[in-house]
Amino acid sequence: MLAVHLEYGRIETRRVAKPRRGPGMALVRVLYAGICNTDLELQRGYYGFRGRPGHEFAGEVVQADDPPLAGKLVVGEINLSCENCDWCARGLGQHCPRRTVLGILKHPGAFAEFVVLPERNLHLVPPGIPSEQAVFVEPLAAACEILDQVKIPRGAPVAVLGDGKLGLLIAQVLQAHGARVHQFGRHKDKLRIAEHAGVVGELAGQTTPAASYDWVVDATGSPEGLQTAVAMTRPRGTVIMKSTVHGRVSIDTAPVIVNEITLVGSRCGRFEPALKLLAAGKVRVDEMISQVFPLAGAPRAPPNAAC
């Protein structure tokens, strides 16, 4: 089969053997796979990665122990947990110390014709959601995770920094929740996507509102984003950190301590609320696909494309 290989920052396609599934595993034909900012950070050296990236996908089940799964359109959770440790027993398999992570940590990713995942990781895509929209379920679930971690009252003003894919999804999720979202970004065309869902968009300038929000989400993907988010947060407010950045991020901790600001790291989320939002049409994703490439064209694909 054809697959993408990433090593020393270089992306290429290779012919490799089709993966074999073991007990409890499913073989899935990948229909679409999305390019995430994390994939770009892997290319820059994050995790010292070498291998097959790709963790946002929608595909058709080819083989599985559970016969009804065959032929179904599915999406898949990316953390492969051991199911035997204390973290797994607490329902926190995404923090399992023995986990592997699809396309990120010791498990070949979805930038290939086929991928293998545990059947327990798969979720059926509801009728009416096309596969090119379903590919957004994994990052949309990460956006929904914020509401599982932080209690944001309906009607509360929230600032979202960044207008990349994750930033746009976060803004729409929080707006659908009932928050009054103010999104800061650098691209009018991208901000307009969330504005269609009722979000107030603003081009980020040299300065941003100081100490103006109780909740601020950093989805800039930049080392400077966290410092900006802290400066925008009111005393005893909360910053939700969604940026994955290769390397160290420096920050002056004095305002965090003096203003008693809570920093919340946020990563993967549950797929169920993401699928419900997509099925209900409460999140716009079609406009977020800039280009679609065949798998063989992956080395030329830019961010926000689908392969």
ZARO-66655 format. One record per residue (C-alpha): residue in three letters; z, y, x. Coordinates in steps of 0.5 Angstrom, whole numbers, padded with zeros to 4 digits, always signed. Layout:
BEGIN
AlaZYX;...
//
This chain:
BEGIN
Met+0000+0000+0000;Leu-0001+0007+0002;Ala+0006+0011+0004;Val+0008+0017+0007;His+0012+0017+0014;Leu+0016+0023+0017;Glu+0018+0023+0024;Tyr+0019+0029+0029;Gly+0017+0034+0023;Arg+0010+0031+0023;Ile+0008+0028+0016;Glu+0002+0023+0016;Thr+0000+0017+0011;Arg+0000+0010+0013;Arg-0002+0003+0010;Val+0005-0001+0010;Ala+0007-0008+0006;Lys+0009-0007-0001;Pro+0016-0008-0002;Arg+0019-0014-0005;Arg+0025-0013-0010;Gly+0031-0017-0009;Pro+0036-0020-0015;Gly+0038-0014-0020;Met+0032-0010-0017;Ala+0026-0007-0020;Leu+0019-0006-0017;Val+0016+0001-0020;Arg+0009+0004-0019;Val+0010+0011-0017;Leu+0006+0016-0022;Tyr+0008+0022-0020;Ala+0013+0024-0014;Gly+0016+0032-0013;Ile+0017+0035-0007;Cys+0024+0038-0006;Asn+0027+0043-0002;Thr+0031+0037+0001;Asp+0024+0034+0003;Leu+0023+0040+0007;Glu+0029+0041+0010;Leu+0028+0033+0012;Gln+0022+0036+0016;Arg+0026+0041+0019;Gly+0031+0036+0022;Tyr+0036+0035+0017;Tyr+0040+0028+0017;Gly+0036+0027+0024;Phe+0031+0024+0019;Arg+0025+0019+0020;Gly+0022+0015+0015;Arg+0019+0015+0008;Pro+0022+0021+0004;Gly+0021+0023-0003;His+0027+0022-0009;Glu+0024+0026-0015;Phe+0019+0021-0018;Ala+0017+0018-0025;Gly+0014+0011-0025;Glu+0012+0005-0029;Val+0016-0002-0028;Val+0012-0007-0025;Gln+0017-0013-0024;Ala+0024-0013-0026;Asp+0030-0018-0028;Asp+0030-0015-0035;Pro+0024-0017-0038;Pro+0024-0011-0043;Leu+0023-0006-0037;Ala+0016-0008-0035;Gly+0011-0003-0037;Lys+0016+0002-0039;Leu+0016+0009-0036;Val+0022+0011-0032;Val+0026+0015-0027;Gly+0031+0013-0022;Glu+0038+0016-0020;Ile+0037+0016-0012;Asn+0044+0014-0010;Leu+0045+0006-0009;Ser+0052+0005-0009;Cys+0056-0001-0007;Glu+0059-0002-0013;Asn+0065-0005-0010;Cys+0069+0001-0007;Asp+0074+0005-0010;Trp+0069+0011-0011;Cys+0065+0006-0015;Ala+0071+0004-0019;Arg+0072+0011-0021;Gly+0065+0012-0023;Leu+0063+0016-0017;Gly+0058+0012-0014;Gln+0054+0018-0011;His+0060+0019-0006;Cys+0060+0011-0004;Pro+0061+0011+0003;Arg+0057+0005+0004;Arg+0051+0008-0001;Thr+0044+0009+0001;Val+0040+0015-0002;Leu+0033+0014-0004;Gly+0028+0018+0001;Ile+0034+0021+0005;Leu+0039+0016+0008;Lys+0037+0009+0009;His+0032+0007+0003;Pro+0025+0008+0003;Gly+0023+0014-0001;Ala+0018+0015-0007;Phe+0012+0018-0003;Ala+0009+0011-0004;Glu+0005+0007-0009;Phe+0011+0003-0010;Val+0018+0004-0010;Val+0024-0001-0011;Leu+0031+0001-0014;Pro+0037-0003-0017;Glu+0035-0003-0025;Arg+0042+0000-0026;Asn+0039+0006-0023;Leu+0033+0007-0028;His+0033+0011-0034;Leu+0028+0010-0039;Val+0024+0016-0041;Pro+0024+0018-0048;Pro+0017+0018-0052;Gly+0014+0025-0052;Ile+0016+0027-0045;Pro+0009+0026-0040;Ser+0010+0023-0033;Glu+0009+0029-0030;Gln+0015+0033-0034;Ala+0019+0027-0032;Val+0019+0028-0025;Phe+0023+0034-0026;Val+0029+0029-0029;Glu+0032+0028-0022;Pro+0033+0036-0020;Leu+0034+0038-0027;Ala+0040+0033-0027;Ala+0043+0036-0021;Ala+0042+0043-0025;Cys+0046+0040-0031;Glu+0052+0037-0026;Ile+0054+0045-0026;Leu+0057+0044-0033;Asp+0060+0038-0031;Gln+0064+0041-0025;Val+0065+0048-0028;Lys+0067+0050-0035;Ile+0063+0056-0036;Pro+0064+0060-0043;Arg+0058+0061-0048;Gly+0056+0068-0047;Ala+0059+0069-0040;Pro+0055+0073-0035;Val+0052+0068-0029;Ala+0048+0070-0023;Val+0043+0065-0020;Leu+0041+0067-0013;Gly+0034+0064-0012;Asp+0028+0063-0016;Gly+0025+0056-0013;Lys+0025+0050-0017;Leu+0032+0048-0017;Gly+0034+0056-0018;Leu+0029+0056-0024;Leu+0032+0049-0027;Ile+0039+0052-0026;Ala+0038+0058-0030;Gln+0034+0055-0036;Val+0040+0050-0036;Leu+0046+0055-0036;Gln+0042+0059-0041;Ala+0041+0053-0046;His+0048+0052-0045;Gly+0049+0059-0048;Ala+0051+0063-0042;Arg+0048+0070-0040;Val+0044+0068-0034;His+0042+0074-0029;Gln+0037+0071-0024;Phe+0035+0074-0017;Gly+0029+0072-0014;Arg+0023+0074-0009;His+0017+0072-0014;Lys+0015+0076-0020;Asp+0011+0070-0022;Lys+0017+0065-0021;Leu+0022+0069-0025;Arg+0018+0070-0031;Ile+0018+0062-0032;Ala+0026+0063-0033;Glu+0025+0069-0037;His+0021+0066-0042;Ala+0027+0062-0044;Gly+0031+0068-0044;Val+0034+0069-0037;Val+0034+0076-0035;Gly+0030+0076-0028;Glu+0031+0081-0022;Leu+0027+0082-0016;Ala+0032+0081-0010;Gly+0033+0087-0006;Gln+0037+0089+0000;Thr+0043+0090-0004;Thr+0046+0086-0010;Pro+0051+0088-0015;Ala+0058+0087-0011;Ala+0064+0083-0015;Ser+0060+0083-0021;Tyr+0060+0076-0024;Asp+0066+0071-0025;Trp+0060+0065-0024;Val+0055+0066-0018;Val+0050+0060-0017;Asp+0047+0060-0010;Ala+0040+0056-0010;Thr+0037+0060-0005;Gly+0036+0055+0000;Ser+0037+0060+0006;Pro+0043+0060+0011;Glu+0045+0068+0008;Gly+0045+0066+0001;Leu+0052+0064+0001;Gln+0055+0070+0004;Thr+0051+0074-0001;Ala+0054+0070-0007;Val+0061+0071-0005;Ala+0060+0078-0004;Met+0057+0078-0012;Thr+0063+0074-0014;Arg+0069+0078-0017;Pro+0076+0076-0015;Arg+0078+0069-0017;Gly+0071+0068-0019;Thr+0067+0061-0017;Val+0061+0060-0013;Ile+0057+0054-0014;Met+0053+0052-0008;Lys+0047+0048-0009;Ser+0043+0050-0003;Thr+0041+0044+0002;Val+0040+0048+0009;His+0039+0044+0016;Gly+0044+0047+0021;Arg+0051+0051+0020;Val+0052+0056+0016;Ser+0056+0062+0018;Ile+0060+0066+0013;Asp+0066+0071+0013;Thr+0072+0067+0010;Ala+0076+0073+0009;Pro+0073+0076+0003;Val+0074+0068+0000;Ile+0081+0068+0002;Val+0083+0075+0000;Asn+0079+0075-0007;Glu+0081+0068-0008;Ile+0074+0065-0009;Thr+0073+0058-0011;Leu+0067+0055-0007;Val+0064+0049-0011;Gly+0060+0044-0008;Ser+0055+0041-0012;Arg+0049+0036-0011;Cys+0047+0030-0016;Gly+0048+0030-0023;Arg+0048+0025-0029;Phe+0041+0024-0032;Glu+0042+0023-0039;Pro+0043+0031-0041;Ala+0037+0032-0037;Leu+0033+0028-0041;Lys+0036+0031-0047;Leu+0034+0038-0045;Leu+0027+0036-0043;Ala+0026+0032-0050;Ala+0028+0038-0054;Gly+0024+0042-0050;Lys+0029+0047-0048;Val+0027+0047-0041;Arg+0020+0049-0038;Val+0017+0045-0033;Asp+0010+0045-0033;Glu+0009+0052-0030;Met+0013+0050-0024;Ile+0008+0045-0022;Ser+0003+0049-0017;Gln-0001+0044-0015;Val-0002+0036-0016;Phe-0005+0032-0010;Pro-0007+0025-0009;Leu-0002+0021-0004;Ala-0007+0021+0001;Gly-0007+0029+0001;Ala+0001+0029+0002;Pro+0001+0032+0009;Arg-0003+0038+0006;Ala+0002+0039+0000;Pro+0006+0045-0001;Pro+0013+0046-0004;Asn+0013+0045-0011;Ala+0007+0041-0012;Ala+0007+0034-0014;Cys+0004+0028-0011;
//
